[in-house]
Each structure stands twice: as structure tokens, then as C-alpha cells.
Amino acid sequence: MHTEPVNPEQLKSEVEQASASFAALKHEVARVVVGQTMMVERLLIGLLAGGHILLEGVPGLAKTTTVQAVADAVHTGFKRISFTPDLLPADVIGTQIYNPKSGEFAVKQGPVFTNILLADEINRAPAKVQSALLEAMQERQVTIGNTVFPLPDPFLVLATQNPIEQEGTYPLPEAQIDRFMLKLEIGYPTREEEKEILRRSMTGFPKLNAVITPQHLTYARQVSRRIRFDEKLVDYILDLVMATRDPASAGLKDLVPLIQFGASPRATINLQKAARAHALLAGRSYVTSGDIKTMAADVLRHRVVLSYEAEAEEVDANRVIDRILSSVPVP
């Protein structure tokens, strides 16, 4: 896996340095966000691994607040788009405006030209708008008129969506949802957390300080890419992904009628990146099978397409992934 020799001691100290700045970021975000530790950690993993994230949950679970807090604590550009049924692709990527005086067209860049973009309620926008944003996510560039504009680096889309059962939504197609590195399912806070939210809402929330610069982020990403990844763990990731495509060969015959399509090769790449980022946040210079297991559900749940039979039996993707994780041998 390694193209260059790694000095273990040097790597260890670099990992400690990089993870310390992310620990400071986590601590800063916690001043505004109560609980939701998993959501905050996964947002940091997305930042580190350069992967877009889809957050799903009913309204009012602090999805937007958390994204805003992470953006405030990172010294980068941040914009928010609230997706609505009447939104046009030009409202996201920008457009050409005719200037009658000069007789020329000038380009007006859209809100997508930023470092962290919050796409609020992405499933409320029609397919044309979704695909315009998702193309920008994939290509990291935008075409306006005949000109191609590269997007800033880092460029990270954090999209929220309400569960599909809600009225007036346009579900994201599988091919487009696959472009998100992670899909998080956000749950309700505990009673104690909600009590603390109530207490803080009475006294007002503090303004956050930017504790991480883009330089910190670039450095941490470089370190993350060099974290040691044992060949056995490469095979473990492949075993997990292959089990979603051909459950029978992994000894999971009962899953065959439940899975229509397995995870794409993007899942393999993203699981490796997410596991490295998870190890770095934990201050480790090597990946363990635990890192892979922790990240597997978030990387796989939106990439495994279930059959009608699974729907009829009320089996969701999380149950299928749990079965795979408990059956595939850990190295």
C-alpha cells in the first residue's frame, strides 16, 4: 500500500499534532452543539477525508446548527442554500448576466463557490437542481456558459434531508446519492441532552472562534493519507463490500432475496479513506479493523439497494449491514 518508506516515530508525532487540532475543533463545536457526538465526529471525518456527507433526520435535530458550528470553527468560506421546489440550477451554480452597456455577458458565480456548502433539505429541490449540485460535487468544477470554473479547495457539501415519507420531496436517485461519502441517520437527543439544550436556549449560544485554518486541514489530510493500512485490512474491506454484491459467497444466503444491488467501487475507496480519518481522530498512526467496522454502516447504508421483498419484510439497510459485519471474519 505504501509508495514511500514511513518513519513510524515521525508519523506518530505528525498524527498527534494533526489530531490535536481536530480535538480543539470538536471541543469548540461542543460549546454550541449539545450531544450529537457521532454527527460531529462524522462531519470531521468528512472534512479530513474530503468526502461529502448526507445527514438524514426529522426537522429540529440540530443538523443545520451543527454544520454551521463546524463551519464557524474552521476558518473557511461557508454558504447555505435552502432547497425549495422552485429553485433553478442557476441559483446554485451561477449564471451569465447580459450587460446592455458593454453588450457582453458577465458571469455571476452562485453560492456553490465556497469551501463548506450546506445544502439544506436537498430532497425538496427538483432533479435538475440536484444533478447540478451533484455534478459540482463529483467534478469539483462548474461550467457556466462555455467557461469551466474550478471550485475552491477544500470544497465540501454537507446536505440535509428529511426522511422521504414527508410530503413534497424528490428522493435522490441511487447514482446521485452514491456521490456522498457518508450518510448519517440523526436520532433524537437523550432526556439529559435535551434538558441542557433547553437551558442553553434560555441563556443564548456563544459565538464560536475559528480554531482550524485551511493549512491545518491540508496538513491533516496529507498525514491521514500516510496512515498505515495493513494488507489484511484491505482484504477485509473488499470482503465486506463483496458481501453486499454476492451475499451467498459470504455464506449469507438469507440476504440474497433482500439485496437488489450491492455497493459500488466508490464504497471500497470511501471506506478506506473514512477508516484512515477515523484512526487519525483517535490519534493513531495505523488503521485497525475497529475503524473499518465503525465506519462501515455510514459508508454502505445508502449504497445497498434493497429489494421489494426487504421492504415487505420491513428490513432496512442497517439490519443487512449488521448481518454482514457480524458474519464476515475480522482479520
Beta strands, then each sheet from edge to edge (+ up, - down):
strand 1: 53-56
strand 2: 78-82
strand 3: 94-99
strand 4: 104-109
strand 5: 116-120
strand 6: 141-144
strand 7: 147-150
strand 8: 156-161
strand 9: 182-185
strand 10: 259-261
strand 11: 305-306
sheet 1: 2+ 5+ 8+ 1+ 9+
sheet 2: 3+ 4-
sheet 3: 6+ 7-
sheet 4: 10+ 11-
end
